Amino acid sequence: MASYWTASSLTEQFPIDLRLDALLIGESPVMRRVKQTINIIAPSDVPVLITGPTGAGKEVVANALHLMSGRAGPMIPVNCGAIPADLLESELFGHEKGSFTGALNRRIGLIEQAEGGTLFLDEIGETPLHVQVKLLRALETQTIQRVGGGEPIAVNFRLLSATHRDLHQDVAEKRFREDLLFRIEVFSLCMPALREHPEDIPQILRIMEQGDRGGTMLQLTPGALALLMAYEWPGNVRELRNFHDRAQILFRNRTITEEEARVAMVPHLSFPSSTAAQPEPIEEALPVGAPDLKEMLSETGSLDLRTMLQRVEVKVIQSALELSQGRVTHAAEMLRLKRTTLISRMQKLGIESDSL
């Protein structure tokens, strides 16, 4: 009779290494499953694709996989979205002297620097297609060629990748190579959003406090803690860290109430005005230059809401770009959007920016 491994039998076969409890914070069921997965796949040399939302801790998972792998070499992290597309190939594969304008000396690439260790490509979905081709060949042959080089160079590295994007959708839209996705996704490990394991928030806050030199313990009332555990945390653990740091500055050496926790959850400070604040009319909340909606409805008897909302969206995005001097990343932060989401909306609406 054939036998099959279940999740419970895998846990018994591969008990969780105690070191993982120090590397990954959380004892919730979902975090225990993450640790179990890391414990099983870390000792192998196969590529792992780490998925999950921004700020959830994908690099922490990569560090845990490397430390638990037993590989003697270093872990070399690379943020593919932070390196200009025309420089990423040279950064990863290196270049020979004189291979292009400005190549005054030979440069050893990051893949070679990861010899005997781990290469961690964060936001691999941002990698240009021509670099994806070279990366696929490096994984298949375990050799690379520097830009401008001739002879192939043997390399020994393990690839860990991370993304918050849906790479299968990117494959369908021809933005990511399907053969490379198959090569990097031998195992897939999803880091959950903080809202999926809010019961770990108290422990995460305690660990943050232990890491603060000279920091005092963050005391929360039951109501304040309940507020944190009910919040969606779109920025995940990174947003929780911001809350912790603001609360330490605003309410040091005191027990934080629910109302004070609400204050610390937003990045801007608000001060009471001398006169009572009045609700802002909807028309006044629209961008400057927006038409009088009541007048339009009374005159025409109907209104194309979709077109109107699109015009408002264009105005809001343009205002954010002007305030951020055309920097898309800064504008996305102002609008509480992912950078890729804002770029997609700009392209759809025909909005241009020099930073693109």
N, C-alpha and C positions, 0 to 999 in steps of 0.2 A: 504494500500500500504506500502511495506517495505521501510524503510529509511536507508540511508547509510551515514557514516561520510566520508567526504573528507578531504584533507590536510587543505584546507581553513577553513572548519567548526571546525576542531580540534584546529586551531590557535585561532579562536574566542572563543571556549569553554575554552581553557587554554592559556590565554595571557601570554607573556614572563615576568617572574619576573625580575624586574630591577636589582636585585643583580647579575644576570647572566652576565650583561654587564661588571661588574667589574671582574668577575671570568674568563670569556672567551673573548679574544680580537678579534674583527672583526665584521664588519657590512655587509659583502658581503652576497649575497643570500645563499650560501652554509653554512656559519657560522650561519646565522639566523635559518636555518633548524636544525642545531645541537642544538642550544639553545632551540628551540621549543621542540625538542625531550626530552632534559634534563628536561625541565619544566614540561612535561607531566609525565615522568616515575620516576622522583626523589622521590616523596612522597611515593611510594609503597615500599614494602619489597622484591620484586622479584629480582632474579639475573639478572645482565646485563653483556653482553659480549661486550667489547669495542675493536674495530678493527681499523687498520690503520697502515701506515708505521712508521718506526723508527723515533723518533724525532718530530712527528706531534703534540704531546700534549695529549696522552692518559691518563697520570696520572693527568693532569689538569682537564680533563673531569671527572675522578673518584672523585677528590676532590670536584668538583661542584656537582656531584650527591650526595655525602655524606652530604655536607653542606646544600643542598636544601632538604634533606630527613627528617630533623627534629629529627633524631635519637640522643639520648643523649650520647651514648657511643663514643669512639674514632674511628678514621679510622686507621687501622693497615696495612701499605703497606708491601708487600713481593715480592721481585724479585726472582721468581722461578728459573731463569737461573743463578743467582749469588750464590745460595746455593748448595753445592755438593749434588748429588743425595742421597747419603747414610745418609745425615744429615737432609734432608728436612722434612722427616716424624717426627723426633723428634722436629724440629723447629715449625712445624705447630701444632702438637697434644700434645707436651710436653712428659715428661717421669717421671717415678718413680725412686726413689733412688735404685741403684743396678740393674736396668733393663738391663744394658749392661756395658761393660768395660768402665770406665771413667765417669759413671753416679753416681757421688758422692753425689748429692743432687736431690731432686725433682725439676723439671722444669715445669713451667706453659707455655703451648704452645701459639703460636700467635693467634690461634682461640679463646682460652679462654680470651686472652687479649682484643679481639675485642668484648667482651660481651656488648650487648646493642648498638653496633655501626656497623662498616663496616669492612670487611676483603677485602683488595684489592690484588688480586694475579696477579701481572704483569708477562708477558710472561708465562702464564699458560700452553702453549704448550710444555714447557721444563719439565713439571712435570712427574716423572717416573710413569709407569703404576700401580705399587703396591700402590703408594700414591694416584693415581686417584681413586682407589677402595675405600679407606678409606674416601676420600673427598666426593665421591658420597653418601656413607652411612651417613656421617655427615649432608649433605644437606637434605637427605630424612627423617632422624629421629630426626634431631636437637639435636643429642647427639654425643659425642666423647669418645674415650678411649685413655688415655695416653699410651705410649709405656711401657709395663711391668705392666700396670694397670689392674684392674678387673672390678669394677663397672663403668657403663656408666655415663658420666657427661653431664647434660643438658646444652646446649649453645643457645644463642640468638644472631645471627649475620646476617648481609646481605652480600651476596657475590657479589663483582664486580671483573670481570676478564678482562685482556687485552692481546692481542697478535698481532704480525705483520705477523703471519703465517696463512695459510689457514688450519684451523682445520678440515674442511670437507675432504680435501685431506689427512690430517694426519689420519683421521678415515679410509679412504680407504686403506691407507698403514699400518694400524694396529699400529700406533704410538700414537693414542689417542682414548679413549673409546667413542663409539657412545652414550651410555646411559648418560655419564657425559656431553657430548656436549649438548644433549637435555636438561639437567638439568640446565646448566649455561647460556644457550642462550634463556631465556624466552623473553628477548628483546636484540636486537643487535644494537649497535650504532657505526657508522663508522666515525672516525675523518679524515677529508680530508687531502691530501698532500698539502703542501704550494703552489705548482704550480697550484692547483685548485682554489685558492683564492688569487692571487698575489696583488689584490687591497687592501688587508688588511696589506700589508708590511709596509707602512708608519706609520700606527697606532701602529703596533707591535713594531717598532723601537722606537717610542715615549714612549711607556710603559717601554721598556727596559731602556731607559735613565732616566726615573723617578725612577727606582729601583736602579740606580747607585749613591752611595753616593759621592757627590762632582763631579760627572761626568758632562761634558759639553754637550750641545745639538749637535747631529750629523747633520751637514749641508751637503746636497747633491745637486749637480746641477741636472737639469732636465734629462740630459743624464745619470748621475750616477743612478738616481732613475729608469729610464727606463731600464737600464741594470739589476738592481736587480729584476724588475718585469718580465723581459723576461727570467730569469735564471730558470733552472729546480729545483734547491734546493733538491738534493737527500737526504740530511740530515735534510730537513724540518726546523722547527722553531729552532731546536738545532743548525743547521748549520748557520742560520741567526744570532743567538746569537754569534757564533764564529766570523762571519764577523763583527758584531757590536763591539766586544771587540778588534779585531785587528785594525779596523779603528780608534777607540778611542786612541789606543797607537801610531799608525803610523801618523795620521793626526789630532791630537788634535788642537782645536781652528782654524780650517780652513775649507773652503768649499771644499768638496771632489769632484773631477772631475771623469769623466767616467773612465779614465785610472787609477787613484788612486783607484777607487772602484774595478777594475780588480785585482790590486795588493793585496788589502785586502781580496779578495775572496779566496785566496789560503793560506794554512798554512805555507809554507816555503818562506823565503826571498830570492830574487835573486838580485845579484849585477852585474853591467856591468863589463865585462872583458876589459883588455887593448887592445885586438884585436877584430875585428869584428867576431861575432859568425857565423860559417858556418853550413849549414844544415847537420845533421848527416846522413850518408848513411844508408839505411835500414839494410844492412848486419851488420854494426857496432852496430846497435841498438839491435841486437839479443844477447841472453845470451852468455857468454864466452863458447867456445867449440862447438857452433852451426856450422854446415857444410857450406861450400861455396855453396850457392844455385845456382848461375849461372853455376858453374862448374858441379854440379850434373845434372842440366837440360840439359846442352850441351852434357854430357856423356850419359845419359840415355834416353833423349828425353821426359821424363815425370817425374812427382813428385806426390807422395801421399800427397796432401795438408793437409788432415785431420790428418794423422799420424804425419806430421811435426809440425802442430799447437799443437797437443797434447804433443809432446816432449818439445816444447817451453814452454807450460803451466806448465809442470812438473818442468822444470828448474826454472821458475819464482817463483813458489810456494815454492820450496825448498830453493831458495835464500832468500825469505822473512822469512821463518821459521828459517833459520840460523841467519839472522840479528836480529830476535826477540827472539833468544835463545829458540826456540821451542814453544813460547807462541802463540797459535792459534788466540786469540783475537787481539793481537798486530799485527800479520801478516795480519789478515783480514783488519785492519785499514790501513796498508801500501798499500794493494792491492785495497783499496776502495770497499771492499766486505762486505756483512753481514757475521757474524761469522758462521751462519748455512749454508750459501751458500758455504763458503770456506771448511767447514767440509764435505759437500756433494761432492764437487769436489775432495777433498783429498781421500775420500773413493772410488770414482769412478776410480781415477787414481792410487790407491794403494799406496798412500803416507802416511806414519805413522809419528806420533808425540807423544812424551811422555805426552804432556798436554792433549791429548784426552783420 
